Amino acid sequence: MKKIKAHIKEKEVIKVKIDTDFIKLDAFLKLSGEVSTGGEAKILIAKENLKVNGEKTKSRGKKLHIGDKISVLDREYEVI
């Protein structure tokens, strides 16, 4: 029996710095450059499978804090 070695490449985590105690998800998507307007953020949140710390969410006003991880489409972000 042959052994096969698989190398799983970890996704690059894009770090986004905030200067406040928290940021709402829709504002975070604009700050990160994922969207350019609040309307685009609303549509993205409603239609896509966004995850915050591994849990799906459709709440535009979800508060994100330092250390939170956001998955959107094929990208990973971390609030710093």
Summary of the structure (lengths in Angstrom):
residues: 80
radius of gyration: 15.0
end to end distance: 46.5
largest distance: 56.0
contacts: 188
relative contact order: 0.26
helix: 22%
strand: 29%
